[in-house]
Amino acid sequence: RKELGVEDGLKDIPGVTTRMLATFGKHGIKSIEDLADCATDDLNGWSESKNGQTIKHKGILDRFRVSRKDCEAMIISARIKAGWIK
């Protein structure tokens, strides 16, 4: 994660694990502000219907099997730490 430029402060976000930090770095999330700027879909993925089929788009944390609710909590925590929400 250090080679990817991920700041130490990200590991203080509840729910963020050490393994997630490297994944964040590979996807350009290197600071609390970067995580705060994410949408839940960015982390958790999303589904869409197309021609009668459901297509699942993977999120950054898809392989970690983090719930949508936990992804939302990480983003909100980052927004609070970044001072975007009081």
C-alpha positions, 0 to 999 in steps of 0.5 A, a space after each residue: 500500500 505504501 508503494 501505491 501512495 495510500 495514506 496511513 489515515 485510511 486505515 483508521 476508517 472503521 471497516 477498512 482492513 489492511 488488505 483493502 488498502 492495497 486494493 484502494 491504492 490500485 483504484 486511485 483511492 489514496 486518501 480519506 478525501 478520495 474515499 469520501 468522494 466515492 459512491 457506494 456503487 464504486 465500492 460495492 458494485 451495482 446491477 442493471 437490467 439490459 435486454 431482459 438480463 441482469 448485469 452485475 458490475 463489480 465494485 472495488 471491494 467486491 472480492 472482500 464481500 463487504 455489504 452495501 451497508 458497510 460500504 456506505 458506513 466507510 464512506 460516511 466515516 471518511 466524509 466525517 473525517 474529511 470534514 465534509 459532514 459534521 
